[in-house]
């Protein structure tokens, strides 16, 4: 068993190293500027889906409104650059921190409701932010959007995409490491206890509201950073797009498709959904058919693959292995995990 475990570990390490090399080499392998642009977009969505998973994957709370934090991060960064003349790095960091603090206030109210009510609250947040940005024309430009001046004037279009591919990739590494550390901490154990049985977790002493708000704010922080980078990269902000429910739906779909309980689940989902979305957009034009295709895919995933691709593949690989622990053993393990979160 030990030899088999070591061989499996070496295989996973080798596949991870190969995947990392392919991702790092992608900008140099992309045959044209458009595919490089699509690569940047895919890595950006991978960041947002993994960030969303800090809340949805650990607690089980499904938020369709995380695009509010994406849009606020984008507009906050853009406004600090255009109106205040700040350096883009400083504008990005300050904007993300302010959005995270704002998300704490929202989270204190939002996480007190569960299930469909939480989903409705998250959608309402996006709508409110969209109306606010479009209505405040003197500051944000209203429905015409906001133009952010180029911060890399010496670079051409392809070189700009190259720079932001690696910036988004760096942010993705930070988010993945954060997810990994949270998953191995008492904080993560408490969040998983909330996901499995929130009432039982609370009865065992887990500070459920504080944990949920912390996860909500941490998730919002990284989504806002992605939004700020998007503003500096894309430079043209359309409130209808950046505050779109579609972006929030993409985060959920990518996480569900790959596997919300796995570190690389949202990343795998992004590698499938983002290129597919770009393909449908190019093939079908500006029609709404690609939106229908996205919604249909989300429904199919929820109905037929609710746990995602990674768990489905893992089950196939475990067919020849000894049976899993009994229900009694699993229940005891979950109880021990909840108690560990309280200590």
JOJO-V776672 format. One record per pair of residues at least 4 apart in sequence whose C-alpha atoms are under 6 Angstrom apart, sorted by the first residue. I is the first residue (numbers start at 1). J is the second residue. D is the distance in Angstrom with one decimal. If there is no record, write none. Layout:
I_J_D / I_J_D
This chain:
22_26_5.9 / 26_30_6.0 / 27_36_5.9 / 30_35_5.9 / 30_36_5.8 / 33_158_5.6 / 37_161_6.0 / 40_165_4.7 / 42_274_5.4 / 44_168_5.9 / 45_49_6.0 / 46_267_5.0 / 46_270_5.1 / 47_172_4.9 / 48_223_5.3 / 49_251_4.4 / 49_255_5.9 / 49_266_5.4 / 50_266_5.3 / 51_219_4.9 / 51_222_5.8 / 52_219_5.6 / 53_57_4.5 / 54_219_5.6 / 55_59_5.8 / 55_215_5.4 / 55_216_5.7 / 56_60_4.8 / 56_61_4.9 / 56_62_5.4 / 57_260_4.7 / 57_261_5.4 / 58_191_5.4 / 58_192_5.3 / 59_191_5.2 / 59_192_5.9 / 59_194_5.7 / 59_195_4.4 / 60_195_5.0 / 63_119_5.5 / 63_122_5.7 / 64_122_5.8 / 64_123_5.9 / 64_248_4.7 / 64_249_5.8 / 65_122_4.3 / 65_123_4.8 / 65_126_5.4 / 65_248_5.6 / 66_248_5.4 / 67_71_6.0 / 67_243_5.4 / 67_247_5.7 / 67_248_5.1 / 68_126_4.8 / 68_243_5.5 / 69_73_5.9 / 69_220_5.9 / 69_224_5.2 / 70_223_5.3 / 70_224_4.8 / 70_227_4.4 / 71_242_4.7 / 71_243_5.3 / 72_76_5.6 / 73_95_5.8 / 73_96_5.7 / 73_224_4.1 / 73_227_4.8 / 73_228_4.9 / 74_227_4.3 / 74_228_4.2 / 74_231_5.0 / 75_79_5.8 / 76_95_5.2 / 77_91_5.1 / 77_92_5.1 / 77_95_5.6 / 77_228_5.3 / 78_148_5.7 / 79_83_5.4 / 80_84_4.9 / 80_86_5.8 / 80_91_5.7 / 81_85_4.7 / 81_86_4.8 / 86_91_6.0 / 88_92_5.9 / 91_95_5.9 / 92_228_5.4 / 96_221_5.6 / 96_224_5.1 / 96_225_5.5 / 100_217_5.2 / 100_220_5.7 / 100_221_4.9 / 103_107_5.7 / 103_217_5.4 / 104_217_5.6 / 106_110_6.0 / 107_111_5.6 / 107_213_5.2 / 113_117_6.0 / 113_118_5.5 / 114_118_5.1 / 126_243_6.0 / 130_243_5.7 / 131_135_5.9 / 134_142_3.9 / 134_143_4.9 / 135_142_5.7 / 136_140_6.0 / 136_142_5.9 / 137_141_4.4 / 137_142_4.0 / 141_145_5.2 / 141_146_5.7 / 145_237_5.3 / 145_238_4.7 / 146_236_5.9 / 146_237_5.0 / 147_235_5.7 / 147_236_4.8 / 148_235_4.6 / 155_159_5.6 / 155_160_5.9 / 161_165_6.0 / 164_168_5.9 / 166_170_6.0 / 182_188_4.9 / 183_188_4.8 / 186_341_4.7 / 189_341_5.3 / 190_341_4.8 / 193_201_5.6 / 193_338_5.5 / 194_198_4.1 / 194_201_5.8 / 201_206_5.5 / 202_206_5.0 / 205_342_5.9 / 206_342_5.3 / 220_224_6.0 / 230_234_5.6 / 231_235_5.1 / 239_243_5.7 / 240_244_5.8 / 249_253_6.0 / 250_254_6.0 / 253_257_5.9 / 253_298_5.6 / 254_266_5.2 / 254_269_4.0 / 254_270_5.2 / 255_259_5.7 / 255_260_5.2 / 255_265_6.0 / 255_266_4.0 / 255_269_6.0 / 256_260_5.5 / 256_308_5.5 / 257_269_5.3 / 257_308_4.6 / 258_265_3.9 / 258_266_5.3 / 258_268_5.2 / 258_269_4.5 / 258_308_4.8 / 258_309_5.0 / 258_310_5.9 / 259_265_4.4 / 259_307_5.6 / 259_308_4.1 / 259_310_5.8 / 260_265_5.9 / 269_273_6.0 / 270_274_5.4 / 273_277_5.9 / 279_283_5.9 / 280_284_5.6 / 280_290_5.4 / 281_285_5.2 / 300_304_5.8 / 301_305_4.8 / 301_306_5.9 / 302_306_4.6 / 325_329_6.0
